[in-house]
């Protein structure tokens, strides 16, 4: 499915996509991992740009809290207290 990419990079894209054939098909024209990620995940018109938010909305009761936690962890907060402070969500929640 990834004819233009070397085996090591193809394996990485397989892992990134979870092996989902539809996602892999989006990467088929890419010539590098970076190009595949940028074009599909990081560009606003990329096919997978909205996918993380869509999955969170489908799978979780309260996506706002989960998005807050992700936003708190992204810049480096890793301790429960730091995350709770950054999100203003009780640590016991």
Order of alpha helices (4+ residues) and beta strands (2+ residues): alpha-alpha-alpha-alpha-alpha-alpha
